[in-house]
C-alpha cells in the first residue's frame, strides 16, 4: 500500500503542524489578554500625576519639552520584531512613510529591526532602536526618552509624532499617529485641576520641576505606546495563526479523504493481484 502510506505520512505531518500552530495561537491569545489587563496601571499613573499638579501652578513656566517653537519634526515609528506580523507591519510602515511625505524634512526614528530594514532606503543612517525582546520594553522606552530629550534640549528637534500599531479591538488593529512632544497638554490639564493654595515653598527652580515632570511623563508615555504595540502584536498574531489553523484543517480534511480513497484503492489492487495470482496458479 505504497500510495496510501505516502499520503498517511503527509496526514501525520499536517496533523502535527495544526497542533503546533494551535499552541502558538493559544499563547498569543493569553499574551493579549494578559497585556490588556495591565492597561489600568497607566490610568492610575495619570491620576497620580494630575494629583501632584494640584499643589502648584506651573502653567506659566516655559520649558522646551512643554513649549517649543522649533519647527523641526521627529517621526518616531514603532514596528514589531515578532513573527506572523507581516500585514500589520506593512500597514504601519505605510503610515510612517505617509507621515514622512507630510513632513518631508522630518527625521525618522525607528523602533524595531524589521521597520528599520524596510525604511533604510527612505532615510539612510537614521536612528534605530532594535532587539526589543532582548533589551526589554522599559529599557527601550528609557533609551528612546533619553535620545528624544537630548535632541529637543539641544534644539535639533522641536516636535515629535509617533506612529505605532494600535489595537482598537481584538479583531481590529491599525496604525495610530499621536503627538508626543511638546507635551503642552500637561500644563493645560494642570491649569484645569490646580487648587488654590495660599503658599508653596519651592526648593527647586520651577523650570527644573516641570522639566523633571515632563521627563518622567515622557518615559511613561513611550512605555505605554510600546505596551499598546505589544497588545496589537499579540492580537494580530492570534488572527493570522487562526487563519493558518483553519486553512490547514481544511487541507487536512482533503488529505484525510485522499488517504481513505488511496487506502481503498490499494486494498482493491491487492485483492485483484491475489485473485489473478490464484487464477494463474490453477491454470
C-alpha atoms as a printed R data frame, in Angstrom:
    type eleno elety resid chain resno       x       y       z
1   ATOM     1    CA   UNK     A     1   0.000   0.000   0.000
2   ATOM     2    CA   UNK     A     2   2.670   2.466  -1.149
3   ATOM     3    CA   UNK     A     3   0.424   5.363  -2.200
4   ATOM     4    CA   UNK     A     4  -1.684   5.192   0.949
5   ATOM     5    CA   UNK     A     5   1.421   5.103   3.141
6   ATOM     6    CA   UNK     A     6   2.794   8.228   1.457
7   ATOM     7    CA   UNK     A     7  -0.471  10.114   1.955
8   ATOM     8    CA   UNK     A     8  -0.636   8.842   5.549
9   ATOM     9    CA   UNK     A     9   2.780  10.373   6.178
10  ATOM    10    CA   UNK     A    10   1.526  13.717   4.804
11  ATOM    11    CA   UNK     A    11  -1.564  13.439   7.004
12  ATOM    12    CA   UNK     A    12   0.548  12.865  10.119
13  ATOM    13    CA   UNK     A    13   2.759  15.845   9.245
14  ATOM    14    CA   UNK     A    14  -0.130  18.264   8.778
15  ATOM    15    CA   UNK     A    15  -1.795  16.988  11.977
16  ATOM    16    CA   UNK     A    16   1.349  17.826  13.927
17  ATOM    17    CA   UNK     A    17   1.563  21.262  12.275
18  ATOM    18    CA   UNK     A    18  -2.054  22.047  13.166
19  ATOM    19    CA   UNK     A    19  -1.340  21.151  16.803
20  ATOM    20    CA   UNK     A    20   1.807  23.324  16.897
21  ATOM    21    CA   UNK     A    21   0.115  26.334  15.311
22  ATOM    22    CA   UNK     A    22  -2.866  25.940  17.633
23  ATOM    23    CA   UNK     A    23  -0.499  26.092  20.617
24  ATOM    24    CA   UNK     A    24   1.133  29.246  19.212
25  ATOM    25    CA   UNK     A    25  -2.299  30.812  18.753
26  ATOM    26    CA   UNK     A    26  -3.248  29.976  22.346
27  ATOM    27    CA   UNK     A    27  -0.029  31.611  23.532
28  ATOM    28    CA   UNK     A    28  -0.838  34.757  21.517
29  ATOM    29    CA   UNK     A    29  -4.377  34.828  22.964
30  ATOM    30    CA   UNK     A    30  -3.050  34.545  26.505
31  ATOM    31    CA   UNK     A    31  -0.480  37.261  25.861
32  ATOM    32    CA   UNK     A    32  -3.147  39.622  24.504
33  ATOM    33    CA   UNK     A    33  -5.459  39.232  27.495
34  ATOM    34    CA   UNK     A    34  -2.583  39.451  29.980
35  ATOM    35    CA   UNK     A    35  -1.253  42.683  28.439
36  ATOM    36    CA   UNK     A    36  -4.734  44.164  28.119
37  ATOM    37    CA   UNK     A    37  -5.408  43.674  31.833
38  ATOM    38    CA   UNK     A    38  -2.255  45.653  32.680
39  ATOM    39    CA   UNK     A    39  -3.510  48.775  30.927
40  ATOM    40    CA   UNK     A    40  -5.134  50.098  34.101
41  ATOM    41    CA   UNK     A    41  -1.669  50.782  35.557
42  ATOM    42    CA   UNK     A    42  -1.205  53.652  33.118
43  ATOM    43    CA   UNK     A    43  -4.560  55.141  34.104
44  ATOM    44    CA   UNK     A    44  -3.557  55.023  37.775
45  ATOM    45    CA   UNK     A    45  -0.260  56.748  36.974
46  ATOM    46    CA   UNK     A    46  -2.117  59.505  35.112
47  ATOM    47    CA   UNK     A    47  -4.408  60.085  38.076
48  ATOM    48    CA   UNK     A    48  -1.457  60.330  40.465
49  ATOM    49    CA   UNK     A    49   0.292  62.683  38.089
50  ATOM    50    CA   UNK     A    50  -2.691  65.040  37.970
51  ATOM    51    CA   UNK     A    51  -2.962  64.919  41.757
52  ATOM    52    CA   UNK     A    52   0.577  66.231  42.031
53  ATOM    53    CA   UNK     A    53  -0.310  69.165  39.780
54  ATOM    54    CA   UNK     A    54  -2.984  70.255  42.241
55  ATOM    55    CA   UNK     A    55  -0.274  71.575  44.554
56  ATOM    56    CA   UNK     A    56   1.223  74.332  42.453
57  ATOM    57    CA   UNK     A    57   0.527  76.275  39.298
58  ATOM    58    CA   UNK     A    58   3.185  75.634  36.651
59  ATOM    59    CA   UNK     A    59   1.161  76.728  33.627
60  ATOM    60    CA   UNK     A    60   3.283  79.866  33.134
61  ATOM    61    CA   UNK     A    61   6.608  78.015  33.079
62  ATOM    62    CA   UNK     A    62   8.360  77.669  29.698
63  ATOM    63    CA   UNK     A    63  10.421  74.587  29.016
64  ATOM    64    CA   UNK     A    64  11.495  73.066  25.647
65  ATOM    65    CA   UNK     A    65   9.704  69.798  26.440
66  ATOM    66    CA   UNK     A    66   6.353  71.510  27.021
67  ATOM    67    CA   UNK     A    67   6.605  74.708  24.979
68  ATOM    68    CA   UNK     A    68   8.681  74.695  21.816
69  ATOM    69    CA   UNK     A    69   8.688  76.801  18.636
70  ATOM    70    CA   UNK     A    70  11.347  74.758  16.830
71  ATOM    71    CA   UNK     A    71   9.754  73.637  13.501
72  ATOM    72    CA   UNK     A    72  11.976  70.544  13.133
73  ATOM    73    CA   UNK     A    73   9.937  67.338  13.435
74  ATOM    74    CA   UNK     A    74  10.932  63.861  14.517
75  ATOM    75    CA   UNK     A    75   8.793  60.902  13.384
76  ATOM    76    CA   UNK     A    76   9.027  58.025  15.845
77  ATOM    77    CA   UNK     A    77   7.869  54.858  14.078
78  ATOM    78    CA   UNK     A    78   7.206  51.706  16.098
79  ATOM    79    CA   UNK     A    79   7.242  48.352  14.293
80  ATOM    80    CA   UNK     A    80   7.209  44.766  15.532
81  ATOM    81    CA   UNK     A    81  10.104  42.319  15.507
82  ATOM    82    CA   UNK     A    82   7.874  39.284  16.126
83  ATOM    83    CA   UNK     A    83   6.823  36.671  13.601
84  ATOM    84    CA   UNK     A    84   3.437  36.492  11.858
85  ATOM    85    CA   UNK     A    85   3.320  40.317  11.734
86  ATOM    86    CA   UNK     A    86   3.789  40.946   8.025
87  ATOM    87    CA   UNK     A    87   0.407  42.534   7.328
88  ATOM    88    CA   UNK     A    88   0.280  44.844  10.365
89  ATOM    89    CA   UNK     A    89   3.931  45.834   9.955
90  ATOM    90    CA   UNK     A    90   3.273  46.700   6.309
91  ATOM    91    CA   UNK     A    91   0.329  48.939   7.280
92  ATOM    92    CA   UNK     A    92   2.406  50.653   9.969
93  ATOM    93    CA   UNK     A    93   5.312  51.238   7.599
94  ATOM    94    CA   UNK     A    94   2.960  52.747   5.012
95  ATOM    95    CA   UNK     A    95   1.612  55.086   7.713
96  ATOM    96    CA   UNK     A    96   5.180  56.087   8.655
97  ATOM    97    CA   UNK     A    97   6.011  56.808   5.013
98  ATOM    98    CA   UNK     A    98   2.804  58.861   4.694
99  ATOM    99    CA   UNK     A    99   3.835  60.911   7.735
100 ATOM   100    CA   UNK     A   100   7.274  61.401   6.198
101 ATOM   101    CA   UNK     A   101   5.648  62.629   2.985
102 ATOM   102    CA   UNK     A   102   3.540  65.016   5.058
103 ATOM   103    CA   UNK     A   103   6.699  66.377   6.685
104 ATOM   104    CA   UNK     A   104   9.439  65.982   4.021
105 ATOM   105    CA   UNK     A   105  12.056  67.500   6.328
106 ATOM   106    CA   UNK     A   106  11.025  65.235   9.203
107 ATOM   107    CA   UNK     A   107  13.610  62.947  10.786
108 ATOM   108    CA   UNK     A   108  12.767  59.248  11.070
109 ATOM   109    CA   UNK     A   109  13.442  57.438  14.353
110 ATOM   110    CA   UNK     A   110  12.501  53.777  14.038
111 ATOM   111    CA   UNK     A   111  11.818  51.136  16.683
112 ATOM   112    CA   UNK     A   112  12.066  47.509  15.526
113 ATOM   113    CA   UNK     A   113  14.534  45.784  13.219
114 ATOM   114    CA   UNK     A   114  12.010  44.928  10.510
115 ATOM   115    CA   UNK     A   115  10.841  48.517  10.216
116 ATOM   116    CA   UNK     A   116  14.432  49.743  10.177
117 ATOM   117    CA   UNK     A   117  15.269  47.381   7.314
118 ATOM   118    CA   UNK     A   118  12.231  48.395   5.260
119 ATOM   119    CA   UNK     A   119  12.743  52.147   5.780
120 ATOM   120    CA   UNK     A   120  16.518  52.215   5.315
121 ATOM   121    CA   UNK     A   121  16.056  53.456   1.736
122 ATOM   122    CA   UNK     A   122  13.699  56.238   2.816
123 ATOM   123    CA   UNK     A   123  16.262  57.735   5.184
124 ATOM   124    CA   UNK     A   124  19.719  56.160   5.414
125 ATOM   125    CA   UNK     A   125  21.633  56.349   8.704
126 ATOM   126    CA   UNK     A   126  18.505  57.051  10.738
127 ATOM   127    CA   UNK     A   127  18.392  56.447  14.466
128 ATOM   128    CA   UNK     A   128  17.051  52.992  15.317
129 ATOM   129    CA   UNK     A   129  16.171  51.020  18.428
130 ATOM   130    CA   UNK     A   130  16.178  47.238  17.928
131 ATOM   131    CA   UNK     A   131  16.209  43.927  19.867
132 ATOM   132    CA   UNK     A   132  13.112  44.823  21.871
133 ATOM   133    CA   UNK     A   133  12.662  41.392  23.439
134 ATOM   134    CA   UNK     A   134  16.306  41.049  24.469
135 ATOM   135    CA   UNK     A   135  16.629  44.580  25.864
136 ATOM   136    CA   UNK     A   136  13.127  44.829  27.365
137 ATOM   137    CA   UNK     A   137  10.363  47.340  26.657
138 ATOM   138    CA   UNK     A   138  11.026  49.529  29.688
139 ATOM   139    CA   UNK     A   139  14.750  49.798  28.959
140 ATOM   140    CA   UNK     A   140  13.989  50.610  25.315
141 ATOM   141    CA   UNK     A   141  11.486  53.256  26.483
142 ATOM   142    CA   UNK     A   142  14.191  54.887  28.641
143 ATOM   143    CA   UNK     A   143  16.682  54.865  25.754
144 ATOM   144    CA   UNK     A   144  14.134  56.428  23.401
145 ATOM   145    CA   UNK     A   145  13.253  59.043  26.025
146 ATOM   146    CA   UNK     A   146  16.909  59.926  26.620
147 ATOM   147    CA   UNK     A   147  17.502  60.333  22.890
148 ATOM   148    CA   UNK     A   148  14.407  62.472  22.298
149 ATOM   149    CA   UNK     A   149  15.087  64.686  25.303
150 ATOM   150    CA   UNK     A   150  18.649  65.254  24.122
151 ATOM   151    CA   UNK     A   151  17.516  66.122  20.602
152 ATOM   152    CA   UNK     A   152  14.920  68.591  21.896
153 ATOM   153    CA   UNK     A   153  17.092  70.170  24.577
154 ATOM   154    CA   UNK     A   154  19.921  70.671  22.054
155 ATOM   155    CA   UNK     A   155  17.393  72.306  19.693
156 ATOM   156    CA   UNK     A   156  17.751  69.804  16.862
157 ATOM   157    CA   UNK     A   157  14.080  68.789  17.136
158 ATOM   158    CA   UNK     A   158  11.042  70.630  18.394
159 ATOM   159    CA   UNK     A   159   8.077  68.343  17.755
160 ATOM   160    CA   UNK     A   160   7.789  64.546  17.954
161 ATOM   161    CA   UNK     A   161   4.957  62.495  16.467
162 ATOM   162    CA   UNK     A   162   4.598  58.736  16.963
163 ATOM   163    CA   UNK     A   163   3.220  56.183  14.500
164 ATOM   164    CA   UNK     A   164   2.570  52.786  16.060
165 ATOM   165    CA   UNK     A   165   0.273  49.748  15.694
166 ATOM   166    CA   UNK     A   166  -2.789  50.079  17.909
167 ATOM   167    CA   UNK     A   167  -5.458  47.548  18.741
168 ATOM   168    CA   UNK     A   168  -8.866  49.209  18.737
169 ATOM   169    CA   UNK     A   169 -10.451  45.832  19.434
170 ATOM   170    CA   UNK     A   170  -9.194  42.252  19.426
171 ATOM   171    CA   UNK     A   171 -10.231  41.946  15.772
172 ATOM   172    CA   UNK     A   172  -9.158  45.405  14.577
173 ATOM   173    CA   UNK     A   173  -5.558  46.612  14.565
174 ATOM   174    CA   UNK     A   174  -4.422  49.675  12.701
175 ATOM   175    CA   UNK     A   175  -1.621  52.270  12.703
176 ATOM   176    CA   UNK     A   176  -2.185  55.214  15.012
177 ATOM   177    CA   UNK     A   177  -0.481  58.620  14.919
178 ATOM   178    CA   UNK     A   178  -0.227  60.793  18.037
179 ATOM   179    CA   UNK     A   179   1.769  63.841  19.121
180 ATOM   180    CA   UNK     A   180   4.353  63.118  21.793
181 ATOM   181    CA   UNK     A   181   6.272  66.382  22.154
182 ATOM   182    CA   UNK     A   182   5.927  69.115  23.142
183 ATOM   183    CA   UNK     A   183   3.701  67.787  25.929
184 ATOM   184    CA   UNK     A   184   1.926  71.116  26.453
185 ATOM   185    CA   UNK     A   185  -1.301  69.297  27.336
186 ATOM   186    CA   UNK     A   186   0.250  68.564  30.726
187 ATOM   187    CA   UNK     A   187   0.141  72.223  31.679
188 ATOM   188    CA   UNK     A   188  -3.329  72.626  30.203
189 ATOM   189    CA   UNK     A   189  -4.611  69.802  32.401
190 ATOM   190    CA   UNK     A   190  -2.718  71.226  35.369
191 ATOM   191    CA   UNK     A   191  -4.360  74.630  34.908
192 ATOM   192    CA   UNK     A   192  -7.774  72.946  34.980
193 ATOM   193    CA   UNK     A   193  -7.186  71.000  38.184
194 ATOM   194    CA   UNK     A   194  -4.857  73.192  40.232
195 ATOM   195    CA   UNK     A   195  -6.141  74.004  43.724
196 ATOM   196    CA   UNK     A   196  -5.931  77.419  45.333
197 ATOM   197    CA   UNK     A   197  -3.114  77.108  47.855
198 ATOM   198    CA   UNK     A   198  -2.018  80.231  49.694
199 ATOM   199    CA   UNK     A   199   1.699  79.457  49.830
200 ATOM   200    CA   UNK     A   200   4.002  76.765  48.440
201 ATOM   201    CA   UNK     A   201   7.732  76.530  49.123
202 ATOM   202    CA   UNK     A   202   9.720  75.642  46.007
203 ATOM   203    CA   UNK     A   203  13.102  74.127  46.835
204 ATOM   204    CA   UNK     A   204  13.942  73.831  43.137
205 ATOM   205    CA   UNK     A   205  13.501  76.162  40.196
206 ATOM   206    CA   UNK     A   206  10.025  75.869  38.628
207 ATOM   207    CA   UNK     A   207  11.548  75.176  35.201
208 ATOM   208    CA   UNK     A   208  13.580  72.306  36.670
209 ATOM   209    CA   UNK     A   209  10.449  70.892  38.285
210 ATOM   210    CA   UNK     A   210   8.424  70.961  35.076
211 ATOM   211    CA   UNK     A   211  11.417  69.529  33.168
212 ATOM   212    CA   UNK     A   212  11.645  66.615  35.572
213 ATOM   213    CA   UNK     A   213   7.881  66.021  35.443
214 ATOM   214    CA   UNK     A   214   7.873  66.122  31.645
215 ATOM   215    CA   UNK     A   215  10.816  63.712  31.563
216 ATOM   216    CA   UNK     A   216   9.003  61.275  33.869
217 ATOM   217    CA   UNK     A   217   5.746  61.609  31.920
218 ATOM   218    CA   UNK     A   218   7.598  61.060  28.633
219 ATOM   219    CA   UNK     A   219   9.154  57.734  29.584
220 ATOM   220    CA   UNK     A   220   5.792  56.511  30.915
221 ATOM   221    CA   UNK     A   221   4.024  57.596  27.699
222 ATOM   222    CA   UNK     A   222   6.611  55.893  25.481
223 ATOM   223    CA   UNK     A   223   6.377  52.722  27.555
224 ATOM   224    CA   UNK     A   224   2.579  52.852  27.251
225 ATOM   225    CA   UNK     A   225   2.901  53.164  23.449
226 ATOM   226    CA   UNK     A   226   5.258  50.170  23.323
227 ATOM   227    CA   UNK     A   227   2.831  48.268  25.558
228 ATOM   228    CA   UNK     A   228  -0.061  49.104  23.203
229 ATOM   229    CA   UNK     A   229   2.065  47.934  20.289
230 ATOM   230    CA   UNK     A   230   2.639  44.609  22.076
231 ATOM   231    CA   UNK     A   231  -1.111  44.225  22.589
232 ATOM   232    CA   UNK     A   232  -1.814  44.805  18.891
233 ATOM   233    CA   UNK     A   233   1.060  42.460  18.056
234 ATOM   234    CA   UNK     A   234  -0.474  39.618  20.096
235 ATOM   235    CA   UNK     A   235  -3.929  40.201  18.570
236 ATOM   236    CA   UNK     A   236  -2.532  40.273  15.018
237 ATOM   237    CA   UNK     A   237  -0.520  37.100  15.637
238 ATOM   238    CA   UNK     A   238  -3.575  35.333  17.015
239 ATOM   239    CA   UNK     A   239  -5.687  36.267  13.993
240 ATOM   240    CA   UNK     A   240  -3.037  35.246  11.472
241 ATOM   241    CA   UNK     A   241  -2.406  31.961  13.275
242 ATOM   242    CA   UNK     A   242  -6.152  31.309  13.455
243 ATOM   243    CA   UNK     A   243  -6.393  31.816   9.690
244 ATOM   244    CA   UNK     A   244  -3.484  29.399   9.208
245 ATOM   245    CA   UNK     A   245  -5.095  26.811  11.501
246 ATOM   246    CA   UNK     A   246  -8.382  26.981   9.597
247 ATOM   247    CA   UNK     A   247  -6.630  26.662   6.249
248 ATOM   248    CA   UNK     A   248  -4.549  23.697   7.426
249 ATOM   249    CA   UNK     A   249  -7.603  21.998   8.932
250 ATOM   250    CA   UNK     A   250  -9.278  22.304   5.550
251 ATOM   251    CA   UNK     A   251  -6.179  20.849   3.869
252 ATOM   252    CA   UNK     A   252  -6.126  18.087   6.486
253 ATOM   253    CA   UNK     A   253  -9.680  17.083   5.565
254 ATOM   254    CA   UNK     A   254  -8.671  16.891   1.916
255 ATOM   255    CA   UNK     A   255  -5.627  14.772   2.707
256 ATOM   256    CA   UNK     A   256  -7.687  12.530   5.003
257 ATOM   257    CA   UNK     A   257 -10.205  11.983   2.205
258 ATOM   258    CA   UNK     A   258  -7.380  11.256  -0.235
259 ATOM   259    CA   UNK     A   259  -5.864   8.797   2.257
260 ATOM   260    CA   UNK     A   260  -9.177   6.950   2.605
261 ATOM   261    CA   UNK     A   261  -9.541   6.792  -1.169
262 ATOM   262    CA   UNK     A   262  -5.938   5.674  -1.671
263 ATOM   263    CA   UNK     A   263  -6.266   3.031   1.032
264 ATOM   264    CA   UNK     A   264  -9.372   1.587  -0.617
265 ATOM   265    CA   UNK     A   265  -7.578   1.689  -3.961
266 ATOM   266    CA   UNK     A   266  -4.576  -0.143  -2.536
267 ATOM   267    CA   UNK     A   267  -6.858  -2.771  -0.965
268 ATOM   268    CA   UNK     A   268  -8.718  -3.266  -4.253
269 ATOM   269    CA   UNK     A   269  -5.416  -3.527  -6.106
270 ATOM   270    CA   UNK     A   270  -4.092  -6.059  -3.619
271 ATOM   271    CA   UNK     A   271  -7.240  -8.169  -3.899
272 ATOM   272    CA   UNK     A   272  -7.056  -8.117  -7.691
273 ATOM   273    CA   UNK     A   273  -3.427  -9.167  -7.612
274 ATOM   274    CA   UNK     A   274  -4.211 -12.032  -5.219
275 ATOM   275    CA   UNK     A   275  -7.159 -13.163  -7.354
276 ATOM   276    CA   UNK     A   276  -5.045 -13.009 -10.532
277 ATOM   277    CA   UNK     A   277  -2.259 -14.972  -8.861
278 ATOM   278    CA   UNK     A   278  -4.644 -17.666  -7.749
279 ATOM   279    CA   UNK     A   279  -6.132 -17.955 -11.268
280 ATOM   280    CA   UNK     A   280  -2.682 -18.247 -12.753
281 ATOM   281    CA   UNK     A   281  -1.792 -20.973 -10.225
282 ATOM   282    CA   UNK     A   282  -4.901 -23.017 -11.104
283 ATOM   283    CA   UNK     A   283  -4.053 -22.824 -14.772
